[in-house]
Amino acid sequence: RRPCSRVCDRRTPVHRFNTHETHLHSSSSTMSRPSTSMSQFGVGGGEGPVPFLPGNSFVDPNRSNFRKSHAFDYRGGTAIEFGVPAKADATAPVRPQSRASAGPDSFNQSGRQSQQEEFVPAFAGLDGKVLRFEAFTTEQVPENLTEPFRVRNFTILYFLVDDSIQINEHRQANSGYAQGVFMKRHRVVKRAGGKQGEDFVTLFDFANSPDVELYNRSFRLITCNAFTEQFFEVNNMRLVFESQVPEDKYMAQRALTESRMGRRTPNQGGGNILDSPRSEMEQFRPDTNMSMGSSTGGLKRDMREKFLKYANKVLRFYAQWDDRGSMFGQKLDYVINYFLQDDKIEVLEVKKSNSGRDPFPKLVKKQRVPRTFKGIPSVGSKEADFESEYINEHDFAVGSVVEIFGREMYLYDCDSFTREYYAQQHGTEQSINQLEPDAMVEFPSMPLPPYNGFGSEHDSLASYFNLIPKPRKFDATKMAKMDTIIFRWKAKFDMDAMTSPNPDDFKRRFVVSYFMGDGSISIYEPPIQNSGFAGGKFLERQRIIRYKSAQGFGDWMSEVDLLVELPGTVWINNYPFILMETDKFTLRYVNNGRIDSLVDINNIHAKIAAAGAGKSRQLLDTFRDHDNLGTGMVSLEDLVTVVRKFDFDLDEDELIALMAHWDIDKGGYIDYEPLVSTIFDR
């Protein structure tokens, strides 16, 4: 019956057809795996053996557990096996042996032991067991005398469960390599071109030699962890390591440079990396378990807490940078914003009109600012490594100086929120505005050159102010508004004030005109027969500098210099002119539109008497015709009508002066009979 037993064992597991009481085990017993021999069971309580053959199957009607039996399961994420007795040391794997090293007696003995003890498969006993080695390789650097080779550090992981290997390269800043996983996990063939399943690298290749060859690349072992060392010791295998790691000159030079700049650098040597408390990359990784604590200490900052507490809250200080000690230096104003949520600083330049500087928005963009700038940090460095070297809120105080990238900023004031923050959080009071007014500095000015006689003075000075002369600028608004306002005077030479007068100049007469639109003056000489002077333009229209002006160019004559009491003397281009009389337009401008007080009433009476000689009776009858009520009084409108009817040739100002003189009670009416008798009975 042994051949039948083998057939049953190969095809399918054996089912046990016992009664319900026999099928359910007690709580103390465990479920066993299916047997590899012919199963025996009792039918109806009998004990006769019945082979498991087609047609001899039996279904227990009292069965309630229909779960499929199995030997392996996962409990709490751990692979377990049912029915495996506890062992003294389940973590220490047995040294693997090949079939050639074991004789037939050992196999028979192990077979008998396997029948007595439960079998533990390799994937269950060695699952999660990994051997860890530290190794390095050297690579030649061609055409470089200062760096003949480079040293690359690796971690070799050997997985005992399936003899697969994974290689990870250590990360080094600015190494130029794509570091990380150097070789993915898989079984490595010893020889290139070997067939799959033949001559794979095993753990025996790591023993008795410091060199391990993987894909024609030689890795030299440096050290291993404690588990790997114990594993090889238990299995009577010897490990050999390289005693000295060659120095990488390039990384050593970088470490020396960064140490001089006050930065921490990773370990560049080949020491025991596994024994160090923190790995190379962990030395630069921020510790998330540390809280902010003191902003001036070495503890890391809790950025999340600061963001939730101080989001959108900014301390604002007003500062000055005095750079007048250097060539072309100036004193400039800035606004310093300190962001509480991330301890960053922003410096803005205060733009002033006509300062001659480009409106550059920011002197320093939002960033962490060190107290003393020592140069640009190396690539890969982080802010957490220099936390105590950055400026924080304790470094700001009104009246103090803060250095920002070599510029000494004097803090002279802050806003109201900043004062309240320091008072509540730190119990300090910020001072009031500490800005002192600058002393008045008189800069020397170059005197203007004298007039060279070509063109006007504007034309002469245009070549002084600009290399390419520019035309004079006009105020177009003032020109459009006041160009029609022109003051005129009748004038003559002041013979007494002239230094060397010509006797014939006393007969000359002039018309002086002042233009309010641009402040220019022109003088016209009317021609006089047999005077010896042709007449015409005596002075072209232009702006005139005041007589004996200390300023010179720019001190122009205005209407105030010409509106003097008549007759009066005015100097124009070193010529004295006597202003004898002016026109009525100028008189109205000076007297705010009223010149009746300046008109002589006797001249008006004489003018009416001369024009209406012998018409006194007719004039009196005309006044009576307009006096409908017979009161002897007429209004201003009636007076104007009568004057126009008799053509007395009186202008508006003379009519107003005549009405103002005879309207005694200021009621708007005059007594016409005394008026006629006074004019014609003189």
Secondary structure, 3 states (H helix, E strand, C coil): CHHHHHHHHHHCCCCCCCCHHHHCCCCCCCCCCCCCCCCCCCCCCCCCCCCCCCCCCCCCCCCCCCCCCCCEEEECCEEEECCCCCCCCCCCCCCCCCHHHCCHHHHHHHHHHHHHCCCCCHHHHCCCCEEEEEEEEEEECCCCCCCCEEEEEEEEEEECCCCEEEEEECCCCCCCCCCEEEEEEECCECCCCCCCCCCECCHHHHCCCCEEEECCEEEEEEEECHHHHHHHHHCCCCCCCCCCCCCCHHHHHHHHHHHHCCCCCCCCCCCCCCCCCCCCHHHHCCCCCCCCCCCCCCCCCCHHHHHHHHCCCEEEEEEEEECCCCCCCCEEEEEEEEECCCCEEEEEECCCCCCCCCCCCEEEEEECCECCCCCCCCCCCCHHHHHHHECCHHHCCCCCEEEECCEEEEEEEECHHHHHHHHHHHCCCCCCCCCCCCCCCCCCCCCCCCCCCCCCHHHHHHHHHCCCCCCCCCCHHHHHHHCCCEEEEEEEECCCCCCCCCHHHHHCCEEEEEECCCCEEEEEECCCCCCCCCCEEEEEEECCECCCCCCCCCCECCHHHHCCCCCEEEEECCEEEEEEEECHHHHHHHCCCCCHHHCCHHHHHHHHHHHCCCCHHHHHHHHHHHCCCCCCEEEHHHHHHHHHHHCCCCCHHHHHHHHHHHCCCCCCEEEHHHHHHHHHCC
